[in-house]
Amino acid sequence: MPEREQEGFLSAMAPWLAIIVVVAAVDQATKDMVVKFFADKDVHGIAVTPFFDLVLAYNPGAAFSFLAEHSGWQRWFFTALAAAVCVWLLTMIWQHRDERLLPFSFALVIGGAVGNVIDRILLGQVVDFLSFHAGQYAWPAFNLADAAITLGVVLMLVGQFGDKTKNPSDPEPSA
């Protein structure tokens, strides 16, 4: 790649790569704090509000413990799948580099995926610690990487299926 093109590539990708790094770093930092917090305690959960608990849970499966009960093959399968999706989403960031919402949503998904892949590689499972519940109903525990992925997917859908009648590069009408 010629130097001029390389500079253009880096300047176009830098903000989105920064978001990816920040999301993954914050995810890893919060997981580390939770693991250390519960390290010397006999409990694996603390009620914070009537509907939210801070917990320490390990998930060898995918989202919401999908395939968690299997023998371990899913660790490398989900790592490879996340890597492939990240590469694809990086190309999507480049293709949509003149936009804001879609590259931001892709960066959130990649950052969350990287955070969970780090866990899979280092621990063989993902650390989850946020647990919401109401009465007898509970949402499976999750982490900030999962939240970033979910928010990214929602924003991706908004970007893809939102108002298509107006071109994002069109100027706002003057009053």
Beta strands, then each sheet from edge to edge (+ up, - down):
strand 1: 45-49
strand 2: 52-59
strand 3: 126-134
strand 4: 137-138
sheet 1: 1+ 2- 3+ 4-
end
